[in-house]
Amino acid sequence: MRRDSGKPRWAKRAIVAALLFATAIVGGCAMIHSTSISDMAKGPGHRIRAEDTAHGFFMISMPELDAGIRLRAQCAGTVTGVETTTWMRNWFFLVQHYHQETSGWCQTN
């Protein structure tokens, strides 16, 4: 005999579909905006051009995160700051959305 959680069947399907769609969008965007990932993955103290990471996603594999690499950046020069939003787990990767306000140099810490 089947248990009923009280939610309509269509609501459960809508939630699952929305989650799958969101995962696909995040994964696709992370692949498209991956130009700065190799730079960020080089580790602490590596300088990157802020305008090269104007808008998109950081995506870094779990082993690299385990090695202590941080995706937050310390910015200098004409850079006013990096605005980051929530981490999202996407299969074997952690994805972080970022937005860079101005151009200049950023240094990973």
Residue frames as qw, qx, qy, qz and C-alpha x, y, z in Angstrom:
[[0.000, 0.888, 0.460, 0.000, 0.00, 0.00, 0.00],
 [0.434, 0.442, 0.006, 0.785, 1.24, 3.47, -0.92],
 [0.290, -0.594, -0.414, 0.625, 1.68, 6.28, 1.56],
 [0.220, 0.789, 0.311, 0.482, 0.44, 9.74, 0.70],
 [0.446, -0.106, -0.300, 0.837, 2.47, 12.68, 2.01],
 [0.033, 0.749, 0.459, -0.477, -0.41, 15.09, 1.52],
 [0.032, 0.556, -0.318, -0.767, 1.12, 16.89, -1.48],
 [0.778, 0.523, 0.122, -0.327, -0.48, 16.57, -4.92],
 [0.848, 0.041, 0.384, 0.362, 1.43, 14.34, -7.33],
 [0.497, 0.758, 0.148, 0.396, 1.90, 17.21, -9.82],
 [0.238, -0.944, 0.199, -0.107, 3.58, 19.33, -7.12],
 [0.750, -0.428, 0.440, 0.246, 6.22, 16.68, -6.50],
 [0.733, 0.371, 0.386, 0.420, 6.89, 16.37, -10.23],
 [0.205, 0.937, 0.060, 0.277, 7.13, 20.15, -10.58],
 [0.461, -0.826, 0.319, 0.052, 9.69, 20.35, -7.76],
 [0.789, -0.146, 0.486, 0.345, 11.82, 17.56, -9.26],
 [0.587, 0.636, 0.317, 0.388, 11.64, 19.15, -12.73],
 [0.023, -0.985, 0.068, -0.160, 12.65, 22.55, -11.33],
 [0.612, -0.651, 0.414, 0.177, 15.63, 21.06, -9.49],
 [0.771, 0.128, 0.479, 0.399, 16.81, 19.20, -12.59],
 [0.397, 0.831, 0.213, 0.325, 16.42, 22.32, -14.72],
 [0.246, -0.948, 0.198, -0.035, 18.37, 24.44, -12.21],
 [0.729, -0.401, 0.470, 0.293, 21.17, 21.86, -12.10],
 [0.693, 0.418, 0.417, 0.415, 21.40, 21.82, -15.88],
 [0.176, 0.950, 0.070, 0.247, 21.51, 25.63, -16.07],
 [0.449, -0.828, 0.326, 0.077, 24.21, 25.90, -13.39],
 [0.782, -0.147, 0.498, 0.344, 26.28, 23.16, -15.00],
 [0.586, 0.627, 0.343, 0.381, 25.98, 24.74, -18.43],
 [0.008, 0.983, -0.057, 0.175, 26.90, 28.21, -17.22],
 [0.616, -0.660, 0.389, 0.184, 29.85, 26.84, -15.26],
 [0.765, 0.119, 0.463, 0.431, 31.17, 25.20, -18.41],
 [0.399, 0.810, 0.243, 0.354, 30.67, 28.36, -20.50],
 [0.088, -0.935, 0.182, -0.291, 32.26, 30.77, -18.00],
 [0.913, -0.350, 0.027, 0.209, 35.24, 28.60, -17.11],
 [0.549, 0.711, -0.191, 0.396, 38.02, 30.89, -18.38],
 [0.100, -0.757, 0.442, -0.471, 39.27, 31.85, -14.93],
 [0.921, -0.356, 0.026, -0.160, 39.02, 28.44, -13.29],
 [0.874, 0.176, -0.197, 0.407, 42.51, 27.32, -14.29],
 [0.203, 0.614, -0.286, 0.707, 43.92, 30.58, -12.95],
 [0.566, -0.591, 0.203, -0.538, 42.07, 30.32, -9.66],
 [0.982, -0.174, -0.067, -0.043, 43.05, 26.66, -9.31],
 [0.608, 0.509, -0.414, 0.448, 46.74, 27.55, -9.30],
 [0.649, -0.372, -0.521, 0.412, 46.44, 28.25, -5.63],
 [0.312, -0.869, -0.227, 0.310, 47.05, 30.98, -3.08],
 [0.327, -0.635, 0.239, 0.657, 48.83, 34.14, -4.16],
 [0.415, 0.222, 0.645, 0.602, 48.02, 33.80, -7.84],
 [0.143, 0.481, 0.087, -0.861, 47.05, 37.07, -9.50],
 [0.350, 0.449, 0.756, 0.322, 44.29, 37.23, -12.10],
 [0.039, -0.117, -0.212, -0.969, 42.86, 40.04, -14.18],
 [0.288, 0.318, 0.651, -0.627, 39.53, 41.02, -12.65],
 [0.515, 0.428, -0.124, -0.732, 38.01, 41.97, -15.98],
 [0.342, 0.209, -0.871, -0.286, 38.67, 38.43, -17.21],
 [0.169, -0.277, -0.920, 0.218, 36.29, 37.22, -14.50],
 [0.197, -0.171, -0.031, -0.965, 33.63, 39.86, -15.03],
 [0.694, -0.059, 0.238, -0.677, 30.62, 37.61, -14.56],
 [0.698, 0.194, -0.648, -0.237, 30.08, 33.89, -14.39],
 [0.893, -0.415, 0.008, -0.174, 30.91, 30.93, -12.21],
 [0.028, -0.598, 0.794, -0.104, 33.93, 29.51, -10.45],
 [0.966, -0.065, -0.078, -0.236, 33.97, 25.76, -10.71],
 [0.099, 0.628, -0.749, 0.187, 36.63, 23.75, -8.96],
 [0.762, -0.060, -0.630, -0.140, 36.88, 20.06, -8.27],
 [0.749, -0.640, -0.061, -0.162, 36.61, 18.57, -4.80],
 [0.858, -0.108, -0.117, 0.488, 40.25, 17.36, -4.63],
 [0.347, 0.473, -0.059, 0.808, 41.44, 20.92, -5.28],
 [0.428, -0.714, -0.031, -0.553, 39.17, 22.22, -2.55],
 [0.893, -0.420, -0.127, 0.096, 40.49, 19.56, -0.22],
 [0.710, 0.173, -0.125, 0.672, 43.98, 20.86, -0.94],
 [0.322, -0.608, -0.318, 0.653, 42.94, 24.12, 0.70],
 [0.195, 0.185, 0.360, 0.894, 42.41, 26.32, -2.35],
 [0.108, 0.609, 0.528, -0.582, 40.03, 29.18, -1.66],
 [0.346, 0.550, 0.556, 0.518, 37.96, 30.86, -4.34],
 [0.117, -0.950, -0.238, 0.163, 37.57, 34.14, -2.51],
 [0.616, 0.425, 0.022, 0.663, 39.83, 36.87, -3.83],
 [0.314, -0.720, -0.151, 0.600, 41.58, 39.86, -2.33],
 [0.495, 0.711, 0.314, 0.389, 41.41, 42.74, -4.80],
 [0.401, -0.552, 0.007, 0.731, 43.73, 45.71, -5.17],
 [0.221, 0.034, 0.453, 0.863, 44.22, 48.68, -7.50],
 [0.328, -0.046, -0.191, -0.924, 41.06, 49.85, -9.25],
 [0.438, -0.268, -0.835, -0.197, 39.04, 46.87, -8.10],
 [0.387, -0.443, 0.194, -0.785, 36.24, 47.77, -5.72],
 [0.508, -0.209, 0.718, -0.427, 35.35, 44.25, -4.67],
 [0.302, 0.020, -0.889, -0.344, 34.05, 40.82, -5.52],
 [0.631, -0.110, 0.274, -0.718, 30.45, 39.97, -4.76],
 [0.208, 0.111, -0.964, -0.124, 29.79, 36.28, -4.22],
 [0.726, -0.212, -0.043, -0.653, 26.60, 34.35, -3.73],
 [0.802, -0.311, 0.430, -0.274, 25.79, 30.94, -2.35],
 [0.060, -0.363, 0.904, 0.217, 27.78, 27.79, -3.02],
 [0.859, 0.161, 0.057, -0.483, 25.93, 25.11, -4.97],
 [0.475, -0.296, 0.815, 0.148, 27.00, 21.50, -5.20],
 [0.709, 0.515, -0.158, -0.455, 26.85, 20.27, -8.80],
 [0.947, 0.185, -0.257, 0.055, 27.85, 16.59, -9.12],
 [0.827, -0.177, -0.165, 0.508, 31.59, 16.47, -8.37],
 [0.346, 0.361, -0.022, 0.866, 32.09, 20.20, -8.45],
 [0.146, -0.686, -0.459, 0.545, 31.35, 23.12, -6.20],
 [0.286, 0.560, 0.387, 0.674, 30.03, 26.07, -8.15],
 [0.212, -0.622, -0.349, 0.668, 30.12, 29.64, -6.95],
 [0.320, 0.809, 0.362, 0.336, 28.52, 32.52, -8.79],
 [0.445, -0.452, -0.080, 0.769, 30.56, 35.70, -8.86],
 [0.299, 0.876, 0.297, 0.237, 30.28, 39.24, -10.14],
 [0.556, -0.200, -0.030, 0.806, 33.15, 41.68, -10.54],
 [0.092, 0.883, 0.326, -0.325, 32.25, 45.35, -10.38],
 [0.216, 0.922, -0.242, -0.213, 35.33, 46.99, -11.93],
 [0.854, 0.404, -0.249, 0.213, 38.56, 46.06, -13.65],
 [0.193, -0.811, 0.505, -0.224, 41.96, 45.60, -12.04],
 [0.447, 0.302, -0.833, 0.128, 43.92, 42.81, -10.37],
 [0.801, -0.457, 0.070, -0.381, 42.66, 40.23, -7.94],
 [0.242, 0.450, -0.834, 0.208, 44.83, 37.96, -5.86],
 [0.801, -0.306, -0.465, -0.220, 43.63, 34.68, -4.44],
 [0.278, -0.661, 0.533, -0.449, 44.22, 34.10, -0.75]]
